[in-house]
Amino acid sequence: MSIRRIVFAVFPDFQILDLTGPHEVFTQAGRLTGGVVLETVAAAPGPVPSSGGLAVSPTLTIDEDAGPVDTLVAVGGAGIHRACEDGRFVDWFARTAHRARRTASVCSGAFLLAAAGLLDGRHAVTHWSRCDELAERYPQVTVDPAPIFVRDGEVWTSAGITAGMDLALAMAEDDHGPEISRAIARQMVMFVQRPGGQAQFSAQLAAQRPGRAPLRDILAWIADHPDCDLGVPALATRAAMSERNFTRVFRAETGHTPAAYVESARIEAARRLLETTSATLESVAHTCGFGTVETLHRSFKRTLQVTPGEYRKHFSAHTAAV
C-alpha cells in the first residue's frame, strides 16, 4: 500500500482551524484507508503559536524536512505576510512544492503560494475579505472570489477557514473515491459538497455597524419587516432624512447601497424560513418581500449561486413543500 505523506506548513500567528479542520479530514481518510501520514513543518524548532493562542509542536523544521511529499498545504492566518517575508521559508515551500504531487492553500495561505510563484498564470481563491488584496499584490494570479475552493491542475486553493475542510474532503474523494468521502462527511457532520460559494457568507458578515442610532434602527426595521415597503423613499421617511441624504449616509455607514442591503436581508430571512419551516416557496417569497417565486429564485441564484429548492434540500430538516 502506498503511503500519502501530507505536510502542513505552519508559522507564528497561523489560523488554528486552517490546520485542524483539513488535518482531521485527512486523519479520517487515513483511518479508513490506512495510507495517510500527516506532518507539520515550521521554519524553526519549538512550539508555533496560532493567532488564538493555541500552539502546535511541528513534526519537523524546514532544515529537517526531506523525502517524498504527496500533498503540501499552506495554512493561513494573521501571520501570513510575515511568513511570506521569510525568504528561507518561502524558498523551502517552493522547492517542496516542486517535488510534491499537489500543493494547496487554506484561506490566506494562498499568499504563500503566490509568493513562491506557484499561482502565476493560475486561477485561485482566498478568504472573501482578502481576494482584492491577493489580486493587487499578485496581478499574475487570476483571483475568483466566488468558489469555496479552486482546483487548477495540481494546485488547489480554498476560501476562508472552514472551506479548507471542503477542499480536503474533495482531495480525499479524488484520492480514495466517493464512498470514502461520504463516510468522512458523515463522521464529521459536514456536506460532501457544500452548496453555493462563499458569497453566501460575505454580504451579511461584511456589513458595517452604523455609528448613527437612526440608521441602526433602520437596519433593525429592515430585518424585522422584510415584507414591507423597503424602498429608499419609505426608509428615508422613517429615518427623517431626504432620500438623497439617506442614500449617501446609508452607504457611508454600512458599506452597502440600500437596495443591496435590503436584498441581502430578505435573502437572510428567506434562508431562515427554508431552513426551519416547511412553508411553500410562494409563502416564503411573499413573507420575505420578494413578491414572486421567480424573483426569489433569481435573487438566490445571483447571490448564493443555488436555487431556493437546492438550498432547502441541503440545509433544512423539513420535507420541502414546493
Helices and strands as residue ranges (DSSP letters): E 4-9, H 16-33, E 36-42, E 48-49, E 55-56, E 60-61, E 69-74, H 80-84, H 87-99, E 100-105, G 107-109, H 110-115, E 123-124, G 128-130, H 131-137, E 142-143, E 149-152, E 155-158, H 163-176, H 178-188, H 199-206, H 213-224, H 232-238, H 243-254, H 258-276, H 281-287, H 293-303, H 308-315
